[in-house]
Amino acid sequence: MAKSAEMIWLDALDHRDKGDFDSAIEAAKDVVHIDETHSDAWMGIATWSLPPPTRGKQIQPTLEQSAKSMSSLRKVVLIEPKNIEAWKIGGWLLADNLGMLEDALQWWEEYRKEYPTDVTPVIEQISILVRLGLYEECAERLIELYDEDMDAPSNQQAMRMDGVRKMVERAAKMEKEEIFRPQNPEHPRWEVIERMKKVKPLTSTFWLIAFIAPIVFILGSIAMTFLGGSIFGFILVFLLILGSFGILTRASMGLLQKRNRHALDVDRAIDYETSSGKLCIPDSIRGSIVYNSMLKNRSNTVIERLDLLVEGNEKINPQFMLRLPEWYKEKASSIIENEGNENELQSLS
């Protein structure tokens, strides 16, 4: 007697509990072959196709694993659109693992149709938009993020909201005069990147140790000389050092970004390549010190995809525009024509 879909699903769960994920996936595939609407089985295929976490840390999947998981997640949200876990895993795969930013924007837009007052998709969209240099849309999304109709954020969400707001402000200030459009081979920023292609970006840790810490040390030493003769003076010096460190750190982050702008531009160019599926980085820069430095921060899947794109050697059209959700399309042309919208950038800064 043939087993029902539910009986096979129980077999799949049993294989999973034993750690035999290959057999669990095969059983789950048998389930969806019988019942295409079995969302649990599709979700099982999606999650079991990814490497299991080790010591609570997610292992980076391969390109094949990511593709299989993403395909199943699309089935899950189609059948069970309220499945928040499926939406979040899919958003992570598309943006952080595969580098498909335009698909990630649309993915979060579909999520918003199910949860229109949730702040999570708006936060994720802003994070993507700032990477693409679309600051006008970032500003609009920030306004919407703090709308009174949105759900009250959790502590973690509130921290992320503040983080993306600061990220947009810093990026907009850095590109106030000139927003980098990597699809344009004649953009003047390419000349700057060419000149600095052998210069590694500075890490925030190195910046703090090499530049901020010595200044704070000097200030602390001077303060200790004049105020350190009593317990009250010692406490005052400690508070002065702590405050100086915080103020100097925040004030100098903009300088660090400007110093690293050539590397951040390369990072954006990589995003455009992985999103469009076409090449825009000149051969003289690809493989350079700055390019390799930024590539180290990317997932193995993004590196796999880039290797395939380089092998295909299809160049991006200088007039290329990312395929973005409906809310963007009406303004896309004007944004491309007027790259430096100073009024909008000033409102962000």
C-alpha positions as CSV (number, residue, x, y, z in Angstrom):
1,M,0.0,0.0,0.0
2,A,1.4,3.4,-1.1
3,K,2.2,5.8,1.7
4,S,0.3,9.1,2.0
5,A,2.1,12.4,1.9
6,E,1.8,12.8,5.7
7,M,3.3,9.4,6.4
8,I,6.3,10.2,4.1
9,W,6.6,13.6,5.8
10,L,6.9,11.8,9.2
11,D,9.7,9.7,7.6
12,A,11.4,12.9,6.5
13,L,11.3,14.3,10.0
14,D,12.7,11.1,11.4
15,H,15.6,11.3,9.0
16,R,16.2,14.9,10.0
17,D,16.2,14.0,13.7
18,K,18.8,11.4,13.0
19,G,21.0,14.0,11.1
20,D,20.5,12.3,7.7
21,F,19.5,15.5,5.8
22,D,20.0,13.9,2.4
23,S,17.4,11.3,3.1
24,A,15.2,13.9,4.7
25,I,15.3,16.1,1.6
26,E,14.5,13.1,-0.7
27,A,11.6,12.2,1.5
28,A,10.4,15.8,1.5
29,K,10.6,15.9,-2.3
30,D,8.4,12.8,-2.4
31,V,5.9,14.6,-0.3
32,V,5.7,17.6,-2.6
33,H,5.5,15.3,-5.6
34,I,2.3,13.9,-4.1
35,D,1.0,17.2,-2.6
36,E,2.5,20.4,-4.1
37,T,0.8,22.5,-1.5
38,H,2.6,20.9,1.5
39,S,4.4,24.1,2.8
40,D,6.1,22.2,5.6
41,A,7.8,19.9,3.1
42,W,8.9,22.8,0.9
43,M,10.2,24.6,4.0
44,G,12.0,21.4,5.0
45,I,13.7,21.2,1.6
46,A,14.7,24.9,1.9
47,T,16.3,24.7,5.3
48,W,17.8,21.2,5.0
49,S,19.4,22.2,1.7
50,L,21.5,24.7,3.6
51,P,24.5,23.6,5.8
52,P,23.4,23.0,9.4
53,P,24.7,25.6,11.9
54,T,27.9,24.8,13.7
55,R,28.0,26.0,17.3
56,G,25.1,28.2,16.7
57,K,26.8,29.9,13.7
58,Q,25.3,29.6,10.2
59,I,27.8,28.1,7.7
60,Q,27.9,29.8,4.3
61,P,26.1,27.7,1.6
62,T,27.4,27.0,-1.8
63,L,25.8,28.5,-4.9
64,E,23.9,25.3,-5.6
65,Q,22.7,25.0,-2.1
66,S,21.5,28.6,-2.1
67,A,19.7,28.2,-5.4
68,K,17.9,25.1,-4.2
69,S,16.9,26.7,-0.9
70,M,15.7,29.9,-2.6
71,S,13.6,27.9,-5.1
72,S,11.8,26.1,-2.3
73,L,11.3,29.3,-0.2
74,R,9.5,30.8,-3.1
75,K,7.1,27.9,-3.0
76,V,6.7,28.3,0.7
77,V,5.7,32.0,0.6
78,L,3.3,31.3,-2.3
79,I,1.5,28.6,-0.3
80,E,1.9,30.1,3.1
81,P,2.5,33.9,2.7
82,K,2.4,34.5,6.5
83,N,5.5,32.3,7.1
84,I,7.9,34.9,8.5
85,E,10.8,32.6,8.8
86,A,10.7,31.8,5.1
87,W,10.6,35.5,4.2
88,K,13.6,36.2,6.5
89,I,15.7,33.3,5.2
90,G,14.9,34.3,1.6
91,G,15.9,37.9,2.3
92,W,19.2,36.8,3.8
93,L,20.0,34.5,0.8
94,L,19.2,37.1,-1.8
95,A,20.9,40.1,-0.3
96,D,23.8,38.8,1.7
97,N,24.5,35.4,0.2
98,L,23.7,35.7,-3.5
99,G,24.2,39.5,-3.9
100,M,20.9,39.8,-5.9
101,L,19.9,43.1,-4.5
102,E,17.1,44.0,-6.9
103,D,15.5,40.6,-6.3
104,A,15.9,41.2,-2.5
105,L,14.1,44.6,-2.8
106,Q,11.2,42.9,-4.6
107,W,11.2,40.1,-2.1
108,W,10.8,42.4,0.9
109,E,8.2,44.4,-1.1
110,E,6.2,41.2,-1.4
111,Y,6.6,40.6,2.4
112,R,5.2,44.0,3.0
113,K,2.0,43.1,1.3
114,E,1.5,40.5,4.0
115,Y,2.8,42.6,6.9
116,P,2.4,46.3,5.8
117,T,3.1,47.7,9.3
118,D,6.2,45.6,10.1
119,V,9.4,47.7,10.2
120,T,11.7,44.8,9.3
121,P,11.2,44.9,5.4
122,V,11.6,48.7,5.4
123,I,14.9,48.4,7.3
124,E,16.1,45.8,4.9
125,Q,15.1,47.8,1.9
126,I,16.9,50.9,3.2
127,S,20.1,48.8,3.8
128,I,20.0,47.7,0.2
129,L,19.1,51.1,-1.3
130,V,22.1,52.8,0.4
131,R,24.4,50.1,-1.0
132,L,23.1,51.0,-4.5
133,G,23.5,54.8,-3.9
134,L,19.8,55.5,-4.1
135,Y,19.6,58.1,-1.4
136,E,16.4,59.8,-2.5
137,E,14.6,56.5,-2.0
138,C,16.4,56.0,1.3
139,A,15.0,59.3,2.6
140,E,11.5,58.3,1.6
141,R,11.8,55.0,3.3
142,L,13.2,56.5,6.4
143,I,10.2,58.8,6.7
144,E,7.9,55.8,6.3
145,L,10.0,53.8,8.8
146,Y,9.1,56.3,11.6
147,D,5.5,56.6,10.6
148,E,3.1,56.3,13.5
149,D,1.1,53.6,11.7
150,M,4.1,51.2,11.8
151,D,4.4,48.6,14.5
152,A,6.4,49.5,17.6
153,P,9.9,48.1,17.0
154,S,11.6,45.7,19.4
155,N,14.8,46.8,21.0
156,Q,16.8,45.0,18.4
157,Q,14.8,46.5,15.6
158,A,15.1,50.0,17.2
159,M,18.9,49.6,17.2
160,R,18.9,48.5,13.5
161,M,16.6,51.5,12.7
162,D,19.1,53.9,14.3
163,G,21.9,52.0,12.5
164,V,20.5,52.3,9.0
165,R,19.6,56.0,9.6
166,K,23.2,56.8,10.5
167,M,24.4,54.7,7.6
168,V,22.3,56.7,5.2
169,E,23.4,60.0,6.7
170,R,27.1,59.1,6.5
171,A,26.9,57.8,2.9
172,A,24.9,60.8,1.7
173,K,27.4,63.2,3.2
174,M,30.3,61.3,1.6
175,E,28.6,61.4,-1.9
176,K,27.0,64.8,-1.5
177,E,28.9,66.2,-4.5
178,E,29.0,63.1,-6.7
179,I,27.1,59.8,-6.5
180,F,28.9,56.9,-8.0
181,R,27.1,55.1,-10.8
182,P,29.3,52.1,-11.6
183,Q,27.4,51.2,-14.8
184,N,28.8,54.3,-16.4
185,P,32.3,53.5,-17.6
186,E,33.0,57.3,-18.0
187,H,32.1,58.1,-14.5
188,P,35.0,60.2,-12.9
189,R,35.1,58.0,-9.9
190,W,36.6,55.2,-12.0
191,E,39.7,57.3,-12.5
192,V,40.1,57.8,-8.7
193,I,39.7,54.0,-8.1
194,E,42.3,53.3,-10.8
195,R,44.8,55.6,-9.0
196,M,44.1,54.0,-5.6
197,K,43.6,50.4,-6.7
198,K,46.8,49.4,-4.7
199,V,45.6,51.1,-1.5
200,K,43.8,48.8,1.0
201,P,40.9,50.3,3.0
202,L,41.5,51.0,6.6
203,T,39.5,49.0,9.1
204,S,37.6,50.8,11.9
205,T,39.6,48.9,14.4
206,F,42.9,50.1,12.9
207,W,41.5,53.6,12.7
208,L,40.6,53.6,16.4
209,I,43.9,52.2,17.5
210,A,46.2,54.3,15.2
211,F,44.4,57.6,15.3
212,I,41.7,57.9,18.0
213,A,43.4,56.1,20.8
214,P,46.6,58.3,20.7
215,I,44.6,61.5,20.8
216,V,42.5,60.2,23.7
217,F,45.7,59.1,25.5
218,I,47.2,62.6,25.2
219,L,44.0,64.3,26.4
220,G,43.9,61.8,29.3
221,S,47.5,62.4,30.3
222,I,47.0,66.2,30.3
223,A,43.8,65.9,32.3
224,M,45.5,63.6,34.8
225,T,48.3,66.1,35.3
226,F,45.9,68.8,36.3
227,L,43.0,66.9,37.8
228,G,44.3,63.5,39.0
229,G,45.3,64.4,42.5
230,S,42.1,63.2,44.2
231,I,39.5,60.5,43.8
232,F,37.0,63.1,42.5
233,G,39.7,64.2,40.0
234,F,40.4,60.6,38.9
235,I,36.7,60.0,38.3
236,L,36.5,63.2,36.3
237,V,39.4,62.2,34.2
238,F,37.9,58.8,33.5
239,L,34.6,60.4,32.4
240,L,36.6,62.9,30.2
241,I,38.5,60.0,28.5
242,L,35.3,58.1,28.0
243,G,33.4,61.0,26.6
244,S,36.4,62.1,24.4
245,F,36.6,58.6,22.9
246,G,32.9,58.5,22.0
247,I,32.8,62.0,20.6
248,L,36.0,61.5,18.5
249,T,34.9,58.1,17.3
250,R,31.6,59.5,16.0
251,A,33.1,62.6,14.6
252,S,35.9,60.7,12.7
253,M,33.8,58.0,11.1
254,G,33.0,60.4,8.2
255,L,36.8,60.9,7.7
256,L,37.3,57.2,7.6
257,Q,34.6,56.7,5.0
258,K,36.1,59.4,2.8
259,R,39.5,57.7,3.2
260,N,37.9,54.4,2.1
261,R,35.6,55.8,-0.5
262,H,37.5,54.1,-3.4
263,A,37.0,50.8,-1.7
264,L,33.3,51.5,-1.0
265,D,32.9,52.4,-4.7
266,V,34.4,49.0,-5.7
267,D,32.0,47.4,-3.3
268,R,29.0,49.1,-5.0
269,A,30.3,48.0,-8.4
270,I,30.4,44.4,-7.1
271,D,26.8,44.8,-6.0
272,Y,25.8,46.1,-9.5
273,E,27.5,43.2,-11.1
274,T,25.9,40.5,-8.9
275,S,22.5,42.2,-9.2
276,S,22.6,42.7,-13.0
277,G,24.5,39.6,-13.9
278,K,26.8,41.7,-16.1
279,L,30.3,43.2,-15.7
280,C,31.1,46.8,-15.0
281,I,34.5,46.7,-13.2
282,P,37.4,47.3,-15.6
283,D,39.9,44.5,-16.0
284,S,42.7,46.7,-14.6
285,I,40.9,47.0,-11.3
286,R,39.5,43.5,-11.0
287,G,42.1,41.5,-9.1
288,S,43.7,44.6,-7.7
289,I,44.5,45.0,-4.0
290,V,41.4,47.0,-3.2
291,Y,39.2,44.7,-5.2
292,N,40.5,41.6,-3.4
293,S,40.2,43.4,-0.1
294,M,36.5,44.0,-0.7
295,L,36.0,40.5,-2.1
296,K,37.1,39.0,1.3
297,N,34.0,40.5,2.9
298,R,31.7,38.7,0.5
299,S,30.2,35.2,0.8
300,N,31.6,32.3,-1.1
301,T,28.4,32.2,-3.2
302,V,28.9,35.8,-4.4
303,I,32.5,34.9,-5.3
304,E,31.2,31.8,-7.2
305,R,28.7,34.0,-9.1
306,L,31.4,36.6,-10.0
307,D,33.6,33.9,-11.4
308,L,30.8,32.8,-13.6
309,L,30.1,36.4,-14.7
310,V,33.8,37.0,-15.5
311,E,33.8,33.8,-17.5
312,G,30.7,34.9,-19.5
313,N,32.3,38.4,-20.0
314,E,29.0,40.2,-20.8
315,K,29.4,43.9,-20.2
316,I,26.8,46.1,-18.6
317,N,24.9,48.7,-20.7
318,P,26.0,52.2,-19.6
319,Q,22.3,53.1,-19.5
320,F,21.5,50.1,-17.3
321,M,18.8,50.7,-14.6
322,L,18.2,48.1,-11.9
323,R,14.8,46.4,-12.0
324,L,13.2,47.8,-8.9
325,P,9.7,47.6,-7.3
326,E,6.8,49.6,-8.6
327,W,7.2,52.4,-6.0
328,Y,10.6,53.3,-7.6
329,K,9.8,53.1,-11.3
330,E,8.1,56.5,-11.6
331,K,11.3,58.3,-10.3
332,A,14.0,56.1,-11.8
333,S,14.6,58.1,-14.9
334,S,14.9,61.4,-13.1
335,I,17.3,59.9,-10.5
336,I,19.6,58.7,-13.3
337,E,19.5,62.0,-15.1
338,N,20.1,64.1,-12.0
339,E,22.7,62.0,-10.1
340,G,23.4,64.7,-7.5
341,N,20.1,65.7,-5.9
342,E,21.7,68.2,-3.5
343,N,18.4,69.1,-1.8
344,E,17.7,65.5,-0.9
345,L,21.2,64.9,0.3
346,Q,21.1,68.0,2.4
347,S,17.9,66.8,4.0
348,L,19.7,63.6,4.9
349,S,22.7,65.3,6.3
